């Protein structure tokens, strides 16, 4: 199985943030159906959660 490096979760996190931000901007500029708005928001949240689960984010230890 391929090992997940620290770079991959950061890419997933940035894509998730971009999807959420773009859905908010699009819904502000034009009328989006609730299904599209909710789907984009859900995809963004899913990407953020996936990056947090599979990422190896550890705090600094003293």
C-alpha positions in Angstrom: 0.0 0.0 0.0 1.3 3.4 -0.9 2.5 5.5 2.0 0.7 8.9 2.5 3.2 11.7 2.8 2.6 15.0 4.5 2.2 16.8 1.1 -0.9 14.8 0.0 -3.2 15.8 3.0 -2.1 19.4 2.5 -3.2 19.3 -1.1 -6.5 17.7 -0.1 -7.0 20.4 2.5 -6.3 23.3 0.1 -8.7 21.8 -2.5 -11.4 21.4 0.1 -11.0 25.0 1.2 -11.1 26.1 -2.4 -14.3 24.2 -3.1 -16.0 25.7 -0.1 -14.9 29.2 -0.9 -15.8 28.9 -4.6 -19.3 27.6 -3.7 -19.8 30.5 -1.4 -18.7 33.0 -4.0 -20.8 31.4 -6.7 -23.9 31.4 -4.5 -23.3 35.1 -3.8 -23.0 36.0 -7.4 -25.7 33.9 -8.9 -28.7 31.8 -7.8 -27.6 28.2 -7.2 -30.1 25.4 -6.4 -29.9 24.1 -2.9 -28.8 20.7 -4.2 -25.7 22.2 -6.0 -24.9 24.5 -3.0 -25.1 21.7 -0.5 -23.2 19.2 -2.7 -20.3 21.6 -3.2 -20.2 22.4 0.5 -20.4 18.7 1.4 -17.6 17.8 -1.0 -15.4 20.5 0.6 -16.1 19.3 4.1 -15.5 15.7 3.0 -12.1 16.6 1.6 -11.2 18.5 4.7 -12.1 15.6 7.0 -10.3 13.1 4.7 -7.1 15.2 4.9 -7.4 15.4 8.7 -8.0 11.7 9.1 -5.2 10.5 6.8 -2.8 13.3 7.6 -0.2 12.7 10.2 -0.6 16.1 11.9 1.1 15.9 15.3 1.9 18.7 17.7 5.4 19.6 18.7 6.6 17.5 21.6 8.9 19.0 24.2 
